[in-house]
Amino acid sequence: MAACRRCGTEMVRLFIHPKFPISLNGNMMHVLRLGSKAAQGHVVRGCHQSVWSSHSTVKKVGVDLGERKLEISTGKLARFADGSAVVQLGDTSVMVTAVSKTKPTSSQFMPLVVDYRQKAAAAGRIPTNYLRRELGTTDNEILTSRLIDRSIRPLFPAGYFYDTQVLCNLLAVDGVNDPDVLAINGASAALAVSDIPWNGPIGAVRMGLVDGEFLVNPTRKEMSSSTLNLVVVGGPHSQVVMMEAAGENVLQQDFCHAVKLGVKHTQQIILAIQQLAKECRVSKRTPQKLFAAVAEMVEYTRQLASEKIYAVFTDSSHDKISRDEAIKKIRLETEELIRERFPDADPYEVMESFNTVSKQTFRNITLNEYRRCDGRDLTSLRNISCEVDIFKPLHGSALFQRGQTQVLCTVTFDSLESNIKTDIITTAVSGVKDKNFMLHYEFPPYATNEIGKMSGMNRRELGHGALAEKSLKPVIPKDFPFTIRVTSEVLESNGSSSMASACGGSLALMDAGVPISSAVAGVAIGLISKPNPENPSEIQDYKLLTDILGIEDYNGDMDFKMAGTNKGITALQADVKIPGLPLKIVMEAIQQATVAKKEILGIMNKAIAKPRLNRKENGPVVETVCVPISKRARFVGPGGYNLRKLQAETGVTISQVDEETFSIFAPTPSAMYEAQEFISEICKDDQEQQLEFGAVYTATITEIRDIGVMVKLYPNMSAVLLHNSQLDHKRIKHPSAIGLEVGQQIQVKYFGRDPTDGRMRLSRKVLQSPAATIVKTLSDKFSIAVGTSNSQASNAS
């Protein structure tokens, strides 16, 4: 008994493999004469060779995007994968592979895994960790993986529950062209040239806006001056599959034009991938089973439960928990009756039958009756309330409540040294640099009346936080003297918590006194659509919903999140659950979100209309210390001892601005006062006088050394060395040779400071001549000064 290692199909002697039929030609008859063992071995190898040989011919297509060419090839690398493609733009190349099992999984969902990995070698670098190899995943890798996942997932057949993995491997990065968009196109090409069932292909482009000019797949340098970063993923027939955008108050008309232009260019990529798949002569595999509810079972479920479900979904007195409990009760009763009627039914079929009826009932109420389960009309917002300055000790805080979604946002200031420092590989591969503004999103299980393990941040939390951060980043002043961290903790969730985080974060920033250019609000738009029975890819009827609930997101076809100011758009993310959206619906969704956004901003302005003029009294303080080069060694201390001690004892952070200026960050005014006292203490014996070049001063000997004497010109200065060569005209080997003792006062002449190390240059030798001299006396005077100009300026800001 032999089995195919690839799909697990067992074979005895010369049983024909179901996926790779073999014809009995002359060669096969010769194999039959060799005996059963040889025949079995030939069939197994034939299965494996067919996988490899089907991708053995190199094929390549190109797409002209502006002045550059996008090249897509297959058939050279990773030929054992079901599909493999290499996408190149400039000198940046990405290889993407796709593999899907031929046996269904026990999961009751599409088990798709997308992994995008940055490779140090691709950027010509070596990782700096102790193992000198790639470890774990970075935030940028996770966000890019999510971007690819959301682009390809809607096009898999319904009920295709087969383990599928898409891996993106960076081959080379030129530092000019970003690889993330190439990875999306690579995933599309890899799936298209494979036998995996997938209703693609798709195409992806990045749109930039520089000086009013739209750029397709701009370079990294062009993106640095672009006011728009829009990734558009288009499907066949100019449909939108996914969008992700960040903008600096981009006007609505400019944004809409960028979307249309991007979709237009995606069609060229789609045509090229279709041509590549045609040349590969791909025939899609037929899955053993597509998981779906049985029509007879669905009809029986509809007879049993549709009226009860309708009554729950049209009762606007329900909240999230009571509605879920009511549906759960109906589900348990109905599924029990279904099992009695269909005793041999699969558990998934029973569950999916109820889900199908519940979803259809919910959608029909919206489509046919223009009603929503909470009683609102299609464009109404939920009740919104805002509070600021919730907790006095915090630098800034706000509570944003929208319906049953509640988010607590806090703002924390810290030194510029506390900014996020990106590793060198991420910087080289993706161009992501250090940033002094961050938003962290938390979604604890109690927010949805559940229990769960609190094990750090997951992919969803990272993605939602990144979207809210993009929403707020354009309004943060670039010269703000602190690193800003906004935390958004979702306390209650019933839809659109990421956009609530953007609203709450904007309120908290204004409460903290951050001079943001404008308030930011966000809203989620949903979609309920009805496909054309004759052409399922076309939408016959649809309804757009403003400010969707969690159940409307679950049963709907789209989660369209948009945030911005009264002027324009700062962030957008469109997750589509159907194979594609016509541009007409996308434009309507943008318009509907714009109207809702302005209404939300009006409500937020009632809580706080503009940033506070001054930060809170217990907030952090920044001051500068001017230290002459000659005094830097004393201020810093041996090996930085004084600075480390200052930071440990007072909690301040010190960073050097230039040769003579240090910046001191204190978390509280009291900590700054302690730091000032500490600085005065360590510097009190080293305060420089205004010494006159060429003048003669009286110095006191404090120490006798073999090479000279240590002297002080005034009591509170640090002793300086007067070398043997400057003590007398005649050569001496020890100061005692001329009768010098500790405590003795001598006259020395001042010749300024050494330009290299700042040391005083003194001489007694030059005074041994009979020329008359005038001896000057000194009084104490400070020279290391702690300034508050920066602090006052930052407070004023």
Helices and strands as residue ranges (DSSP letters): E 2-3, E 10-11, H 26-33, H 36-53, E 59-65, E 68-74, E 83-89, E 92-100, E 112-117, G 121-123, H 139-152, G 153-155, E 164-172, H 179-192, E 203-210, E 213-216, H 220-224, E 228-235, E 239-250, H 252-280, H 295-313, H 320-341, H 347-369, E 384-388, E 396-402, E 405-414, G 416-418, H 424-430, E 437-442, G 445-448, H 459-472, G 473-475, E 483-492, H 497-511, E 521-531, E 539-546, H 550-555, E 558-564, E 569-576, E 581-582, H 583-607, E 621-626, G 629-631, H 632-636, G 638-640, H 641-650, E 653-656, E 661-666, H 669-683, E 696-704, E 708-712, E 720-723, G 724-726, G 735-738, E 745-753, E 760-763, G 765-768, E 775-776, E 785-787, H 789-796
